[in-house]
Amino acid sequence: MAERHSLVATTCSMQETLNNRKTMQITYKYSIDHDWLPDAYAIEIDEADEDDFDYIAELCAEDYHQNHDGWESHRPLDMYLFKEDKCIAQLKVELEHSPVFSASLINTTS
């Protein structure tokens, strides 16, 4: 019985450590259609994702679309990623559309 209490206590303390761990954030900047840093937008990305340029570009594109009038831009976007004021990647970003259907009742047969 003492082993079980010890295991539960260890599991709880490990979970508490995981819950209290702060995720490190890295600031990236991105620009659209040119590699000119002064026009770049900033975004915070979890440190764990720092090597996944496609994922970072997708987050940047979402930020651009929602917060910087990106819905007015033509696709595909040429995006430049910056880290510590150095251009680290150039990507082409497409906008994918998910079909949405709606229906209106016209008539019933009963």
N, C-alpha and C positions, 0 to 999 in steps of 0.2 A: 504494500500500500504506500509506503514511503517513496518507492521508486516512481509510482504514478504521480504523486504530488510534485515530486522533483521535476518530472518531465513536463507537467502542466505549467509549473512556474518558469521553467526554461523557455517553453514555447511562448508564454505570455511576455517574457522579457525580450525575446527576439522580435515579436510582433511590435512591441512598444518601441524598440530601437528602429525598426523599419518605418513606423509611423512618424517618428520624430526626425528622421533623416530629411534634411532639406535638399531638394533637387537643385543642382547648380544650373544656372542659366547663362547662356552665352549670347551676346548681342551680335547679330548679323545685320548687315545693311544690304539692300537690294535696289537696283534701278532697272527701269524698263526701257528697252530699245537703245541704250547707250551705256558705256562704262564710265560715266562721269560721276564720281563720288558725291559732289555737293548736292546733287538732286536725289540722292538715295534715301529710301525710307528705312527706318530701323525696326527690328523685330527681335524678341527674346525667344530663344530656342533652348530646350533642355540639353544639357551637356551630353547626355547619352545618345542623342541623335546627330551629333556634330559631323559624322562622316557620311551621312546619308543625304547627299546633295539633292537627289530627286525629292525626298520628303521635305527638306527645307524649302525647296523651290515651290512645292505645292502649298505649304503654309504661307509663304510670302505671296503667292498668287491669290490665295484666299483673303489675306490681309489687304492686298491691293484692290481686289474686287469689292470688298465690303467697306473699306475705310478711305479709299483714295480715288473714287470714281472709276475704278477699273472696269466696270460694266460697259463703259463707253469705248473702251479700247478694242482694236481689231485683234483677232487671234490668227495665228499663234503669237505669243509674246516672246521677244528675246529678252531674257532676264540675266542680269549680272549679279552675282553674289560677292559680298565683301566681308572679310573678317579682319579686324584690326587694320582697317583702311587699305587693305590689299585685295584686289580682285582675285578670288579663288576659284570661280567657276562661271561658265556661261552656259545657259540652258535655254531650250525652247519649250515653252509651256502652252499646252492646249487646254481649252475649256471643254469638259465633257458634259453633255446634257443627258439627264435622266428623263425618260418620258413620263408624263403625268396625265392621267385620264380622268375625265369628269363625265358624269351622266346626268341627264334630265329626263324625268318621266314624261312621256308624251301621252300615253293612254294605257289603260289596263283592259284585259279581255274578260274580266269577270263581271 
